[in-house]
């Protein structure tokens, strides 16, 4: 999973409050219940030394009736004296309970583990007149969650439906309607390129009318064409059923997630033989310290053991605080190894991949490297 969404947070100086709210069933008083749960977490943060500005920023989101309700998914927030820096839903933590952490770094390991099987999906439902674009987080087990949407109506005014006249008039009108279809497709593709530049999808799911799909596909740049999967379901028509579309979408997401895990396993195995991957806490620590980690590899259900000391910047990490004393502007602090490594990797634009339970990795951690480290 791409860590770019939190890169800016990882680069900031702390301290931070990281708050997890567990999922609950919606009810008449669910907003009030969230507020009461937040009050308990607020007391915990205050007892641990959180400053007033950080507390106030979180209170803006979670106090009174502003919090809303939580249902199948929970919520994670990261805040500092500068305000709320991150706010998202978080799946698969329904039994973990509410948590509030006051720390020199954002502690998002639980969030990223919950997202490990999710696939960033750009869905385009198109016809010959335009398209509806959706940015989704999709997982075969938990469904699809919409993050953003846009609707594109092509500017070509020519009627794109088949002409019925005969002879030359028919051919001329057919050429005009085909030209209009492809012009509209170019505008849809422009929207897709814009969305992809910031969203960075793992798959582009192309659904809708066959002629519209063909026109859009013919205009896609290589980087999008290579991740495109066409869906037979889906339509822009009013009243169109969404069930078949969601089924196909989740099937594609499951296939992509499985393929991604297989790719990481293969790269890890081959990389260790050619100094392009490492395994175990000490080699991964050294690689993270030098900025060599491209993908941090974890194991589902197995946290990295122990703690590491962290200084004022992400690369200042060690098993011994004395090694950081001369380098850091702040007193080195011990934090869970997984959180420290995530910060170091995320600050340099890396990613994290979680392999299925039963995977055997020394210390439960490995890394795919940008360059060899000699470990």
Secondary structure, 3 states (H helix, E strand, C coil): CECHHHHHHHHCCCCEEEEEECCCCCCCCHHHHHHHHHHHHHHHHHHCCCCHHHHHHHHHHHCCCCCCCCCCCEEEEEEECCEEEEEEEECCCCCCCCEEEEECCCCCHHHHHHCCCCEEEEEEEEECCEEEEEEEEEECCCEEEEEEEEEEECCCCCCCCCCCCCHHHHHHHHHHHHHHHHHHHHHHHHHHHHHHHHHCCCEEEEEECHHHHHHHHHHCCHHHHCCEEECCCCCCCCCCCCHHHHHHHHHHHHHHHHHHHHHHHHHHHHHHHCCCEEECHHHHHHHHHCCCEEEEEEECCECCCCEEEECCCCCCEECCHHHCCCCCCCCCEEEEHHHHHHHHHHCCCCEEEEECCCCCCHHHEEEEECCCCCC
